[in-house]
Amino acid sequence: MLTIVAVLSTPPAFAAAASADPLQEIRDGLNQVIVVFQKQGVPLAARREELRKLAEQHFDFSDMAKSALGYHWRGLTP
């Protein structure tokens, strides 16, 4: 789960910053993650799912995959 915190603190991965202040966008995302980590009474599986949903709100995973694969992306099939 620490990976998610590290990933959320990486500005280039944000899908589309909703606010005009990128630093505030990162702070807001990190605060949301911290709240999930503090929910010790909630089962681990539920917290993980909540973290996945937060990550999906802040990252464009498809664009990140395209960027990582470069020109190889064009040769892939669904």
N, C-alpha and C positions, 0 to 999 in steps of 0.2 A: 504494500500500500504506500510505502514511502516513495515508490516510483511515481505514483500519481501526483504526489506533492511536487516532486522534482519536475515532472512534465508540465504541471500547471504553472510552474514558475518560468517556463520557457516562452517568451513573448512571440516568436515567429510562428508558433504552432497554433495560435488562436485563429479560429475560423473567421470570425468577423467581429471586431471590437464594437460593442454596442455603445460604449461611451466615447467621448472625445479624448479621455485621458487613459492611455494604455496602462499606466502604472496602477490607476484605480481599478481597472478591469482585472488586473492580476491580483490585487489585494482582495477584491470581492470574491474571486474564484478560490483563493487560498482560505479565506474566512469560511466559505461554504464547506470546504474539505475538512477544516479543523472541527467544525460543528459535527460532521459525520464521525470523525475519529473520537470525539468526546462522548458519543452515545454508547457507552460500555454495556448498557442493559439490552441493547438491540443485538440480535444474533449476527454473527460475522457475515453470513451469506447475505443478509438484508443490507448491511453496511456496504458490502462490496457492490451490490446492485445499485445502491444509491450513488456510490462513487463513479460507477460506470455511466450513469445518467448525467452526472455533473460533467464528466469528461466529454461526453457527446455534445453537451451544450457549448463547450469552449473550444473544441477541436474539429477540424475538417479532416477526418482520417483518410478519406479517399484522396484528397489533395496531398496529404503527407505521404501516402503510399506512392503516388505518381512522382512526387519529388524525389523520393528515396530510390525509386527504380529507374528514373531517367528515361532514356529512349527505349529501354526494355519494356516499359509499360505498354507501348503501342502493340507489341507482339503477343500480349496476353489475351486469352479468351475469358469470357465470364465464368 
